[in-house]
Every structure is written in C-alpha cells, then in structure tokens.
C-alpha cells in the first residue's frame, strides 16, 4: 500500500494546487457490513496519497463525501479508519454519484449508480480479481497428481488463463477507447510487439523487441492531461522507464527527461511534479557521473528563473541549487580539476612555526601568507606537477575513523599494480593536526605524496565537494576526472579498467 499522508491541506515543495471548479461534489457509498465509524476519501498524487475529505459519521455503512467545490479529477481510493485501502474509483467530470458494495465480497458486489466510468472500471477489476483467484487455485488442483502431470496441468492452465486475460483486456480496452478509463489502464499496459522478426541465429530478435518496447513505452500517454498524476500507475510507469528501460548513461537520461518535459505544458502540475521528481532523484543519485543530470536540469529549468515562475521552487531554494551546481559543474567526469598548492610533510613543521597553527581569523592567515610568501613558494607541492598516467587524488583526515581503515587498505591494495600501471597517489590531509597525521603516515607506511593545507589556500571543501572523508578521485595525465567517490576496494579495479581501455583492449 502506498503511503497515505493524513493532511487536510497538502503541499509539495512545489505547488500542486489546481483551480477549483464550481458545482461541488456529492459522493455516496452504501457499504453493507462496513464496521467503520470514519472513512477517508484519498487521492493519488504521483507516488503519494493525500486525504481529500473525511466522512466522520459513518452509520450502518452509509458514507457520504460532499463539498461546494469540485475535487481534482483522477483516481481516488476509499480508505478505512485503520487506513487500509478498500477499492479505487474514478472522480472525473461527474462528481455526484453513488457506489453500492458489500463487505462480505467487496469487488464482486461493486455497483456504480449514475457514473458510467466507474461501472466500466468495476467490471474490469471484477474480471481481473476473479482470474487472480483462479490462478491461486491452480496448484491446489494438482494434489494427488505426479510431478510430471502436475507441471503439465499447471502450464496448460496458466496458458489458458493468460489467453483469457489477454483477450479480455484487448476487448475491454477497445470498448473504452477515448475515455479516461482507457487512459488510466493504458498506463499499466505493456506495449509489446505482436510480430517479432527472427535474428540471424533463428531466434526472436531481442534487439527489435527492446527498441519496439522502448519506443512504444509511453504510447497513448498524454502528458498534458493533469489527471494522469492522480492515478496509481503513472509514477511506476515513469520510474520503471528511467530505472529499467533506458540505457543507464547520463546523456541518455538527459535526452529522455528533456523529451518528457517537452511533452508537458510548461508550468502545469505534471511538468512541475516531474521536474521536482527528477531534480531530487538525480541530485541524490549515488551512480557515478549522474550528477551531470542534476547540473543539466538546474541549468536548463531552474537557475534561469523558470522554476520560480512555475512555482516549483522558492527563490531561496533556487539559490541553494545554484550553489550546489556551481560546485558540481567543475567536478563532472572528464572535467579538469583545480590546481592545488599544498605543503608536503617535509616542510610541515617549518610552516606551522610561521604561526599558521595559531592564526584565528582569515585576515591573520592572509597577513602571514604574504609575510612569508618568499619562503613558502619553494615549499609548495602542486597537483599539476605530478607526472603520471593516473593520479589517485585522496582527501582524508587522520582523526576520521573510516579513513583510519580505508587509507591503509588503499595503500596495501595499490601494491598489487605498482610497476604495472603508471600511477601516483596525491593524498591530501584535510585537517591541521600535523603531528598526529605525520605519525599515522609513518606507522602505516603510506607510500603516497602526503600533503596538507595549513595556509588554507585551496578551499578544499567546496572545490572538491568534501562533506565527509575519505573522498577518492582518479585523474588522467591531464588531471581530468575519470572516476570519483570510490571506495578503497574499487580503486584497483578502476585503474585496471581505465588502463586496459586506454590501451585499446575492450575485451
């Protein structure tokens, strides 16, 4: 059951309010055998459910929801006092109707009075529900049969039931074409080819099947119709497409998002909801490289002021999104990273004695820097001075418990490919505790280029998006990002893969 949000007034981060129409609604349920004293009228809204009205005085199964303004059109559900779903129904143009049913057999006794769409829909769920019951009874009928006979019986019955369901759904969809019932059920209908050509090996062409399925996936879905977001199927349809159907590559995802948003009316409820969904999904994504999708969405639809105009985000939220994209933009795959001016352990004590360890303000640090610039300049170790085919850029802190495990593990793992792949490790300590850091390096025999930033020149946190440690990047010879946010156990395999690919070995 989808989450039901018990709010009389529901708001998203973006506005989902629609213009109320005059005429009102009056929906009655004669629910024989219902023991509830209070029942909820709940509407679907993408992947959430919201209470639209409450009947607080249920007596003898008589339930009524009544209001002066029309409800948002879509699929609703009747929810019990214990918040379990009874059944779905349609609220569309006709918002004054009655539904009769019996608690003893809810589905088979559903009857709509004064609403053709619900009568059609109820006939559909009756058939499907009863076929599902037949499916459940198949195995019971195999008791006493041999294993071979049972398998044959089950297979034959399943084929028979599947054929019945397919024929019914085809005939039913044809009979309701052009109605909202059709539009809703179309969202859950898989579009598969009926005639599949053979591949060279004589088997059905799987490539043809995939492209047919992908290209027809949203056939009949009208993204300009706001009612589709208030159905139990739209969110699953969208999520499945982006998670399981299309190729999981940021450029492909970007192209598909643009296509779907382009099919919506700008600033419509569907457009606003989908933009909010995609922005959140890909800003939170843990898949390497998918931050490119978030940056694209922010640049094209948010940072230019459109999202504020449409009511998707507030101006304050857009400022935060812009700040985030400005950080991530420079850290996308194949971007060249910023230069780093760091101090090696060899000069650590000398720099600390200049007073950087006791400086309290940015002004005092700046004054110390310019006062000691001539001495400091030859001490700097820069990232771009590292000559190697690959640079493993590591940000860690000696007082970080996770780092104390991961950094020695990284050091040990890298021994496997030392001399086989041209790489160096540029390990940046993100804290100022020089002595503890130096002792850890010595104790763990960390054969890295070990550096830190006691002068606070580099703004590491923002420039490299460091909100926890360790953070590991792999750079190529030009200091372009080839991989990022890796675990210690992933670095070896990634270096091997990059080196293999660079040598042209794609096997």
PAMAR-932984 format. One line per 8 residues: for each residue x, z, y of C-alpha. Coordinates in Angstrom, 1 decimal, decimal comma, padded with zeros to 4 digits. Each point is the difference from the previous one (the first is absolute). Layout:
N
X Z Y; ...
This chain:
507
000,0 000,0 000,0; 001,3 -000,9 003,4; 000,6 002,8 002,5; -003,0 000,9 002,0; 000,7 001,3 003,5; -002,7 002,5 001,0; -000,2 -000,8 003,7; -003,1 -000,8 002,0
002,1 -001,8 002,6; 002,9 -001,9 -001,7; 002,9 -001,6 001,9; 003,2 -001,8 -001,2; 003,2 -000,2 001,9; -001,7 -003,2 001,3; -003,6 -000,4 000,9; -002,5 -000,9 -002,7
-003,1 000,5 002,1; -002,4 -002,9 000,2; -002,8 -000,7 002,5; -003,1 001,7 -001,2; -003,1 -002,1 -000,3; -003,6 001,1 000,9; -002,7 000,3 -002,6; 001,4 002,9 -001,9
000,0 000,7 -003,7; -002,3 001,7 -002,5; 001,2 000,1 -003,6; -001,9 002,0 -002,6; 001,0 000,9 -003,6; -002,5 001,2 -002,6; 002,5 001,5 -002,3; -001,8 001,5 -003,0
001,7 003,0 -001,6; 002,6 000,4 002,8; 000,9 003,7 000,4; 001,9 -000,3 003,3; -001,3 001,6 003,1; 002,3 -002,0 002,3; 001,3 -003,6 -000,5; 002,4 -002,2 002,0
-000,2 -003,6 001,1; 003,6 -001,2 -000,1; 001,4 -003,3 001,1; 003,1 -001,8 -001,3; 002,7 -000,8 002,7; 002,9 -001,7 -001,6; 001,7 002,6 -002,3; -001,9 003,0 001,4
-003,6 001,2 000,0; -001,8 001,6 002,9; -003,3 001,9 000,2; -002,5 -002,0 002,1; -002,9 002,4 -000,4; -001,1 003,1 -001,9; -003,4 000,9 -001,4; 000,0 003,8 000,2
-003,5 000,5 -001,5; -000,3 -001,7 -003,4; -003,2 001,2 -001,7; -001,3 -001,3 -003,4; 002,5 -002,8 000,2; -001,3 -001,4 003,2; 002,9 -001,1 002,3; -000,2 -001,6 003,4
002,6 -001,2 002,5; -001,4 -000,9 003,4; 001,5 -000,8 003,3; -000,8 -001,8 003,3; 003,0 -002,3 -000,1; 000,9 -002,5 -002,7; 002,7 000,9 -002,5; 003,1 -002,1 -000,4
-000,7 -002,7 -002,5; 001,7 000,2 -003,3; 000,0 001,7 -003,4; -000,9 003,7 -000,1; -000,2 002,5 -002,7; -002,3 003,0 -000,7; 002,1 003,1 -000,5; -001,1 003,3 -001,5
000,3 003,5 001,4; 003,0 000,4 -002,3; 001,5 -003,2 001,5; -000,3 -002,2 -003,1; -001,2 -003,5 000,4; -003,4 -001,0 -001,3; -000,2 -003,7 000,7; 000,8 -002,7 002,6
-002,5 -002,0 002,0; -000,1 -002,4 003,0; -000,9 000,7 003,6; -000,1 -003,3 001,8; -002,6 -001,6 002,3; -002,9 001,8 -001,7; 000,6 003,7 000,7; -003,5 001,3 -000,9
-000,5 000,1 -003,8; -000,6 002,3 -003,0; 001,9 000,4 -003,2; -001,5 001,6 -003,1; 002,0 001,3 -003,0; 000,0 002,7 -002,7; 002,9 002,4 -000,5; -000,4 -000,3 -003,8
001,1 -003,6 000,2; 001,0 -000,9 003,5; 001,3 -003,5 -000,4; -002,8 -001,4 -002,2; -002,8 001,5 002,1; 001,3 -001,2 003,4; -002,7 -001,8 001,9; 000,2 -001,1 003,6
-003,3 -000,4 002,0; 000,2 -002,2 003,1; 003,6 -001,0 -000,4; 000,8 -003,2 -001,9; 003,8 000,4 000,2; -000,1 003,4 -001,7; -002,4 -001,3 -002,7; 002,5 -002,8 -000,7
003,0 002,4 000,0; -001,8 002,5 -002,3; -000,7 -002,7 -002,5; 003,7 -000,8 000,0; 001,2 003,5 -000,6; -002,7 000,6 -002,7; 001,3 -002,9 -002,0; 003,7 000,8 000,4
-000,6 003,7 -000,7; -001,8 -000,7 -003,2; 002,6 -002,5 -001,1; 002,6 002,7 000,6; -002,0 002,3 -002,2; 000,0 -002,6 -002,7; 003,8 -000,3 000,3; 000,2 003,7 -000,6
-002,1 -000,2 -003,2; 002,0 -002,7 -001,7; 002,6 002,3 -001,5; -002,6 002,4 -001,3; -001,5 -002,9 -002,0; 003,3 -000,5 -001,9; -000,2 003,3 -001,8; 000,3 -000,6 -003,8
001,5 -003,5 000,4; 003,5 -000,9 -001,1; 002,7 -000,4 002,7; -000,1 -003,7 -000,3; -003,8 -000,2 000,2; 000,0 002,4 002,9; 002,4 -002,1 002,0; -002,0 -003,1 -000,6
-003,3 001,6 000,8; 001,4 001,5 003,3; 001,6 -003,3 001,0; -003,2 -002,0 -000,7; -002,2 002,4 001,8; 002,3 000,2 003,0; 000,0 -003,8 000,3; -003,7 -000,1 -000,3
-000,5 002,7 002,7; 002,6 -001,6 002,3; -001,8 -003,3 -000,3; -003,3 001,7 000,9; 001,5 001,7 003,0; 001,7 -003,2 001,3; -003,2 -002,1 -000,4; -002,1 002,7 001,7
002,5 000,4 002,9; 000,2 -003,8 000,5; -003,8 -000,4 000,0; -000,5 003,1 002,1; 002,5 -001,0 002,7; -001,6 -003,5 000,1; -003,4 001,6 000,6; 001,2 002,2 002,9
002,2 -002,5 001,7; -000,2 000,2 003,8; -001,0 003,7 -000,1; 002,0 003,2 000,9; -000,4 001,0 -003,7; 002,1 -003,1 -000,9; 002,6 000,8 002,6; 000,4 003,5 -001,3
000,3 -000,9 -003,7; 002,2 -002,9 000,9; 002,6 002,5 001,2; 000,4 001,3 -003,6; -000,2 -003,4 -001,7; 003,3 -001,4 -001,3; 000,5 -003,7 000,8; 001,6 -001,5 -003,1
000,3 -003,7 -001,0; -002,4 -001,3 -002,6; 002,2 -003,0 -001,0; 003,7 000,9 -000,4; 002,5 -002,9 -000,5; 002,7 000,4 -002,7; 003,6 000,6 000,8; 002,9 -001,9 -001,7
000,1 002,6 -002,8; -003,7 -000,8 -000,8; -001,3 003,4 001,2; -002,3 000,5 002,9; 001,9 -000,4 003,3; 000,6 003,5 001,3; 001,4 -001,3 003,3; -003,2 -002,0 000,6
-002,1 003,1 -000,9; 001,9 002,2 002,5; -000,2 -002,4 002,9; -003,7 -000,7 -000,6; -000,7 003,7 -000,2; 002,0 000,7 003,2; -001,4 -002,9 002,0; -003,6 000,8 -000,9
000,3 003,8 000,1; -002,0 000,4 003,3; -002,4 -002,9 -000,6; -003,3 000,8 001,6; 001,3 003,1 001,9; -001,0 -000,2 003,6; 002,4 002,2 002,0; -002,2 -000,5 003,1
-002,8 001,9 -001,6; 000,5 003,7 000,7; -002,3 001,0 -002,9; 002,8 -000,7 -002,5; 001,9 003,1 001,0; -003,1 002,1 -001,0; 000,1 -000,9 -003,6; 001,6 001,6 -003,0
002,1 -003,1 -000,8; 001,7 -001,3 003,1; 002,8 002,6 000,2; 000,9 -000,5 -003,7; -000,1 -003,8 000,5; 002,5 000,1 002,9; 002,3 002,6 -001,5; 000,2 -001,8 -003,4
000,9 -003,3 001,8; 002,9 001,5 001,9; 001,2 002,3 -002,7; -000,4 -002,1 -003,2; -000,8 -003,7 000,8; 002,4 -001,3 002,6; 003,8 000,0 -000,3; 001,4 003,3 001,2
002,3 -001,4 002,7; -000,4 001,0 003,7; -000,2 -003,6 001,2; -002,8 -000,7 -002,4; -001,9 003,2 000,9; 000,3 -000,8 003,7; -001,3 -003,5 -000,5; -003,0 001,3 -002,0
-000,8 002,8 002,5; 000,0 -002,5 002,9; -002,3 -002,3 -002,0; -002,5 002,8 -000,6; 000,1 001,4 003,5; -000,4 -003,6 001,3; -003,2 -000,3 -002,1; -001,5 003,0 001,8
-001,5 000,2 003,5; 002,6 001,6 002,2; -001,0 003,6 000,9; -002,8 000,0 -002,6; -000,4 003,0 -002,3; 001,4 -001,9 -002,9; 003,0 -001,2 002,1; 000,7 003,5 001,3
-000,3 001,7 -003,3; 002,3 -002,5 -001,8; 002,6 000,2 002,7; 000,0 003,8 -000,1; 000,2 -000,1 -003,8; 002,9 -002,5 -000,2; 001,9 001,7 002,8; -000,2 003,4 -001,7
000,7 -001,4 -003,5; 003,2 -001,9 000,9; 001,3 002,6 002,4; -000,1 002,5 -002,9; 001,2 -002,5 -002,6; 003,0 001,1 -002,2; 000,8 -003,5 -001,1; 003,3 -001,1 001,5
-000,5 -002,7 002,6; -003,7 000,5 000,5; 000,6 001,7 003,4; 000,3 -003,6 001,2; -003,8 -000,3 -000,5; -000,6 003,1 002,1; 002,2 -001,4 002,8; -001,8 -003,4 -000,1
-003,4 001,7 000,2; 001,1 002,1 002,9; 001,5 -002,9 001,9; -002,9 -002,4 -000,5; -003,0 002,2 000,1; 000,9 003,4 001,5; 002,8 000,2 002,5; -001,4 -002,8 002,2
-003,0 002,2 000,9; -002,5 -001,7 -002,3; -000,5 003,0 -002,2; -000,9 002,2 003,0; -002,4 -002,7 001,3; -001,7 -000,1 -003,5; -000,1 003,7 -000,3; 002,2 000,1 -003,1
002,5 002,5 001,5; 000,3 002,0 003,2; 002,6 -000,7 002,6; 001,9 003,1 -001,1; 000,1 -001,2 -003,6; 001,1 -003,5 001,0; 003,0 001,6 001,9; 001,0 001,8 -003,3
-000,4 -003,1 -002,0; 002,2 -002,0 002,4; 002,7 002,7 -000,1; -000,1 -000,2 -003,8; 000,2 -003,8 -000,1; 002,9 000,0 002,5; 001,9 002,1 -002,5; -000,9 -001,9 -003,1
000,5 -003,4 001,6; 003,7 000,4 000,0; 000,1 001,3 -003,6; -001,9 -002,8 -001,7; 001,7 -001,7 -003,0; 002,7 -002,5 001,2; 000,2 001,6 003,4; 003,5 000,9 001,3
000,4 003,7 000,5; 001,2 001,6 003,2; 003,7 000,8 000,3; 001,0 003,6 -000,7; 002,8 001,8 001,8; 000,9 003,0 -002,2; 002,7 002,6 -000,5; 001,9 000,2 -003,3
000,7 003,3 -001,7; 003,6 -000,5 000,9; -000,8 000,5 003,7; -002,8 002,4 -000,4; 001,8 003,2 001,1; 001,6 -001,7 003,0; -003,4 -001,2 001,3; -001,7 003,4 -000,6
002,7 001,7 002,0; -000,9 -002,2 003,0; -003,1 002,1 000,3; -002,7 -002,2 -001,5; -000,9 002,7 -002,5; -001,0 002,4 002,8; -001,6 -002,4 002,5; -003,6 000,9 000,6
-001,4 -002,9 002,1; 000,2 -003,8 -000,1; 001,7 000,1 003,4; 002,7 002,3 -001,3; 000,6 -002,3 -003,0; 000,1 -003,0 002,3; 002,5 001,7 002,3; 002,2 000,9 -002,9
-000,1 -003,5 -001,4; 001,2 -001,6 003,2; 002,6 002,7 000,6; 001,5 -000,6 -003,5; -000,8 -003,8 -000,3; 003,7 -001,0 -000,1; 000,7 002,4 -002,8; -003,2 -000,8 -001,9
000,3 -003,8 000,1; 002,7 -000,3 -002,7; -001,8 002,5 -002,2; -003,2 -002,0 -000,5; -000,8 -001,5 -003,3; -002,5 -002,8 000,4; -002,5 -001,4 -002,5; 000,9 -003,6 000,8
003,7 000,7 -000,6; -000,7 000,4 -003,7; 001,1 -003,1 -001,8; -001,9 -000,4 -003,3; -002,5 -002,3 -001,6; -002,5 002,9 -000,1; -000,1 003,2 001,9; -002,0 002,9 -001,4
-001,1 001,8 003,2; -001,0 003,6 -000,8; -001,5 002,6 002,3; 000,1 003,5 -001,4; 000,4 003,7 001,0; 002,1 002,5 -001,8; -002,7 002,7 000,3; -002,7 -002,2 -001,5
-000,8 001,1 -003,6; -001,0 -003,4 -001,2; 003,2 -001,5 001,5; 002,1 002,5 -001,8; -001,3 -001,5 -003,3; -000,3 -003,7 001,0; 003,3 -000,6 001,8; 002,3 001,2 -002,8
-002,2 -002,0 -002,4; 000,4 -003,1 002,2; 003,8 000,5 000,0; 000,1 000,3 -003,8; -002,3 -003,0 -000,5; 002,1 -002,3 002,2; 003,1 000,6 -002,1; -001,6 -002,4 -002,6
000,4 -003,0 002,3; 003,1 000,9 001,9; 002,4 -002,9 -000,1; -002,8 -002,3 -001,3; -002,1 -000,3 003,1; 001,5 000,0 003,6; -001,7 002,9 001,7; 000,7 003,0 002,2
-002,0 003,1 000,8; -000,5 001,0 003,6; -001,3 003,6 -000,4; -001,4 001,5 003,2; -000,5 003,8 000,3; -003,1 000,5 002,2; 000,8 003,6 000,9; 002,9 001,6 002,0
001,1 002,7 -002,5; 003,5 -001,5 -000,4; 001,6 002,7 -002,3; -002,9 000,1 -002,5; -000,1 -003,8 -000,1; 003,7 -000,4 -000,5; 000,1 002,6 -002,8; -002,8 -001,7 -001,8
001,9 -003,4 000,2; 003,1 001,6 -001,4; -001,8 002,0 -002,7; -002,0 -003,0 -001,2; 002,9 -002,5 000,4; -002,1 -002,4 002,1; 002,0 -003,2 000,2; -001,9 -001,3 003,0
000,7 -000,9 003,6; -001,3 003,4 001,1; -001,0 000,2 003,7; -002,2 002,0 002,4; -001,2 -000,2 003,6; 000,9 003,2 001,8; -000,2 -001,8 003,3; -003,6 -001,1 -000,6
000,7 -003,6 001,0; -002,1 -001,7 -002,5; -003,6 001,3 000,0; 000,0 -000,2 -003,8; -003,6 001,3 -000,6; -001,8 -002,7 002,0; 002,4 -002,9 -000,5; 000,1 000,4 -003,8
-003,5 001,6 -000,5; 001,5 003,2 -001,5; -002,8 002,6 -000,4; 001,4 001,4 -003,3; 003,3 -000,3 -001,8; 001,6 -001,6 -001,9; -000,7 -003,5 001,3; 001,9 -002,9 -001,6
000,3 -003,6 001,2; 001,9 -002,8 -001,5; 001,5 -002,5 002,5; 001,7 -003,3 -000,6; 003,3 -001,1 001,5; -001,7 -000,8 003,3; -001,7 003,4 000,0; -003,4 -001,4 -000,7
-002,4 002,2 -001,9; -000,4 -001,2 -003,6; -001,6 003,2 -001,4; -001,1 003,3 001,4; -001,4 003,5 -000,7; 001,5 -000,1 -003,5; 000,5 002,9 -002,4; 003,5 000,7 -001,3
-001,0 -001,3 -003,4; -001,1 -003,3 001,6; 003,1 -000,9 001,9; 002,0 -001,3 -003,0; -002,7 -002,3 -001,3; -000,7 -001,3 003,5; 003,7 -000,8 000,6; 000,3 -001,7 -003,3
-003,2 -002,1 000,7; 001,2 -001,0 003,5; 003,4 -000,9 -001,2; -001,4 -002,0 -002,9; -002,4 -001,8 002,3; 002,8 -000,7 002,5; 002,1 -001,6 -002,7; -002,9 -002,3 -000,8
-000,8 001,5 -003,3; -003,8 000,3 -000,1; -000,4 000,5 -003,7
